[in-house]
Amino acid sequence: VIPASRIHPTSRKVLDEFFPLPNQPGTGALGIAGNYLNDESRRTDGDQFTVRSDFNPTANQSFFFRFSQSDEPQYIPFAIKDQGNVVGIKAQQGVIGHTSVIGANKVNDFKFGMNYFTSSNIQQRAFQRNVVGELGLQGLSQDPLFWGIPVFQISGFTNIGECNDCPFVNWNTTFQVSDNFSWTVGKHSFKFGGEYRRLRYNQIGAVVPRGRFTWNGQYTSEPMADMLLGDMASTEGQVGAPIANFRQNYIGLYLQDTWKLTRKLTLNWGLRWEYESPFYDKHDSIVNVDFRWDNSMEPVFVRAGTGDINEGNPQFPAPAGWQLVRDGRFGRGAAKPDRNDFGPRVGIAYQLNAKTVLRMGGGMYYVRDIGNAVFDIVRNIPFTIRQAETANTVAPNLNWNRLFTSAGSPSFLLINEFGERTSYVTQWQSSIQRELTKDMSLELTYMGSAGIKLRRLTSYNNPEPRPGNPNLNRPFPKFNGSFQNMNAPSHSSYHSFQARLQQRFANGITLMGSYAYAKSIDNGSGVRTTDGDPLTPDRKSTRLNSSH
């Protein structure tokens, strides 16, 4: 029993105001499990419209214009009433196109498009109530956009607080130009062309800006008792606003040919070249880290570009003893440019006899990042500070009055490993299709793929497994934590056998049955670890694996 005099005033305020009273009978040994139910509903209101116009000035020329817009505001409830978040989605897309038929064997297709997409995931109390300030919590963001309830995690109880990763707001605009030319000459059907894209990726993103605090009972053996005393097992928080104004260019060129070599044999081949420039920030807010896996050099924080490190007046200078430079070693981008992205493709179809066709082919395809993973490197000093600390398990050292042991020093650091090649996937397939009767066919297919240099998160500056203070067992203790590193160490493989039997009946009725046996193996099923993958992965059956 914790005497009333020993209950921390902040703990009392949090429990009284943000932990609801039971509203239904509980279960379990103590009769308190499941004793609260939030009956709020998820609300979605969607509107959309599309307009299109077509114009054909001649038999060989056609133009079209299309514009679409959609809005979808939502309310996403949480486990506790009035702690959900508000989501807003708006998309606009416009495209104009021109198709020209040139003679009897040539067609040119041109398109220009623009896509604008904005989305927001914001806690209810943004701009309305500064709970962090009311509780007197230090070392956390005070920006009105980040206002709201911190996250309180007590083992054995439902988490309380507004969402960890709110607010997140995106304003993205993509411009795209493409041109494709088709030309049939004798036994060849050529197609070649390309596209250009310009992406503006603007984002404000916060992770635990109001703090996330955990109690596990490591001091009193009862998590709630630890909470009443105000002694925490771990703390997380962020100060500053991570803001990205990313820009990127993409160009892709291709050539392909469908060549009917004989009456029974057709060859399809092609080659595509792509270049996607690394994201750069309009205001050079990218701060990456130069490091070595063998610890042969101390990690150096590298701001994009050259010149004044403090251009733009960032709020959080590097702590004493940390190295922060702006010497151009990484240029302005978030990664090293890779101009070697050639993707060959080939396929053949051969008619063995009147009832049997054999097909096989393969190709190489490059994986393009959507941008969110790169966003992490605008979270570093000198623009923001992210902290994540684990308390001393013997003597309490984290509490309401001291959320972090090193105020003003980040302990959660982020890297986008420089010099990694573009991720890519190779795919191959072979199949045989057989007509069994005039109304029944059987198709057997083998399909395989391999993912190479796939992105995922890994961890650097981890403590060695030996006795003593874990932080002192790190290669570089001064950083007071690990670096979360985005690199490309992962590989995946997929093999499958598929069978399909199809029977046609009268009156347009078709019955089809299929079976697939597959195996998927990787050492990273996703970029982030929210899918259950550890930061030190082994090669294993993927979480996406489904044999049958």
Residue, then its C-alpha position, 0 to 999 in steps of 0.5 A: v500500500i502506498p501512503a497518500s502522502r507518498i503519491h506524487p502530485t503529478s501521478r495523482k493528477v494524471l490518474d484523476e483526469f486521464f484514467p477513466l472509471p470502470n463502466q462495465p463489470g470486469t473479469g480475472a482474479l481481481g475482477i478488473a480486467g476489461n472493466y472499461l469499454n469505449d463506445e465511440s464509433r469511427r467516423t468517415d465522411g468521403d466526397q469525390f468527383t471526376v470531370r473529363s473532356d475528350f476532343n478529336p479534331t481529326a480521325n488520327q488525333s485525340f486529346f483528353f483532359r481529366f481532373s479528380q478530387s477526393d476528400e476523406p476526413q475521419y475520426i479514429p477512436f482510441a481505447i479511451k474515450d476522447q483520446g482519438n485522433v483526427v485524420g484528413i485526406k485530400a487528393q487532387q489529380g489532373v492530366i492532359g493527354h494527346t494520342s497521334v496515329i501516324g500512318a498505318n503502323k505508328v502511334n505516339d501517346f503523350k501525357f502530362g499530369m499533376n498529383y497533389f496529396t495532403s494528409s494529416n493525422i493530428q491529436q484532438r487537443a492540438f492548438q487547444r490544450n498544453v497538457v505537458g505544460e500543465l503537468g510541468l514536464q521538462g524536455l518535451s515539445q511546447d509547440p501548439l501543434f504538438w499539444g495534447i496528452p502524453v502516453f502513459q504505459i503501465s504494465g497490465f493496464t490499457n495505454i493512456g494518451e493521444c497517439n504516439d506518432c502525432p501529428f504527422v502532416n504531409w503536402n506532396t506534389t508530383f509533376q509527371v511527363s511521359d511519352n510512348f511511341s509504338w511502331t510495327v515493322g514487319k515481324h517486330s513491334f517496337k515500343f520506346g519512350g520515357e517519363y520524367r517526374r518531379l516530386r515535392y515531399n513536404q512533411i512535419g512529423a513528430v514521434v512522442p513529442r508529448g513524451r511516452f512514459t513506462w512503468n513495469g514494477q521494477y522497483t515495487s513489483e507492482p507497476m501501478a505502485d511505481m506509477l503512484l511513486g512517480d518512478m519510471a522504467s523508461t522515458e521517451g520524448q522529442v523537442g523541436a519540429p522535424i520538418a522536411n522540404f524534400r525535392q527529387n527528380y526521376i527519369g526513366l527510359y525504355l526500349q522493348d520489342t516483340w519479335k515474332l521469329t516464326r509462326k510458333l515462336t515469339l520473343n519479347w525483350g526490353l531494357r529500361w534505365e532509371y535514375e532517381s536522384p536522392f532526396y535533398d532538402k530545400h533548406d538543407s535540413i538533412v543531417n546524416v551520420d558518417f560512421r564505420w561499422d568497425n568503430s575505427m572512427e567516431p561518428v560525425f554528424v554531417r549537415a547537407g551542403t557546405g557553409d555555415i552549420n547554423e544557417g537557418n538558426p537551428q535551435f539545438p547545437a551539438p553537445a560538447g564533444w560531439q562533431l557536427v560538420r557541414d563540409g560537403r562530404f555527402g553533398r546535399g542529398a540523403a544518399k549517394p546517387d546511383r546511375n547504374d539502374f539498368g533493368p533488362r527483361v526477356g520473355i519467350a512463348y513457344q507453341l509446342n503443338a496445337k494444344t500446348v504452349l510454353r512460356m517463360g521470362g524474367g526481368m529486373y525491377y528497382v525498388r523506389d522509396i516512398g520517402n518516409a524512411v528518409f524523413d528520419i534524418v531531419r530528426n537529428i541535431p541541430f534541428t530536433i532532439r529525440q531522447a529515449e532512456t531506460a532507467n537504472t533498475v536498482a536505484p530510481n533515476l527517472n521521474w516526473n521531475r527528471l525525465f532524462t538524465s542528460a537534458g539537451s543531449p539526444s539519446f535516440l540518433l538516426i542514420n541513413e547509411f550513405g553509399e548504399r546501392t538501389s534496392y532491386v528485385t529479380q523475377w522469373q517465371s515459366s509455365i506450360q498451358r495445355e488444352l485437355t478438351k475443347d472446354m477444359s485447360l490446365e496451366l502449371t506455373y513455376m514463379g520465383s523472385a529474389g530481393i537484393k539490397l533491400r532496406r531495413l533498420t539496423s542498430y549501431n553503437n549497441p552495448e557489449p554483453r558484459p557486466g556493468n553500466p550498459n551505456l559504458n559498454r557501448p563503443f562510444p558511450k558519449f552518445n548515451g544510446s544507439f543509432q537507428n540506421m537505415n541501410a540495405p543488408s537484406h535479401s529475400s527469396y520466393h519460390s512457388f508452384q501454381a496449378r490452375l484448371q479451367q472448365r467452360f460450360a454453356n451460357g458463358i459459365t466458367l468454373m476455375g480451380s487453382y492451387a499454389y505451394a510457395k515458400s518465402i525466406d528473408n532477413g527483413s520482412g519490412v523497413r521498420t521493426t513494427d512488423g516484428d523483425p529484430l534489429t539484428p535479423d537472421r535469415k528465416s521464413t518471412r512473416l509473409n510466408s504462406s505455403h498453401 
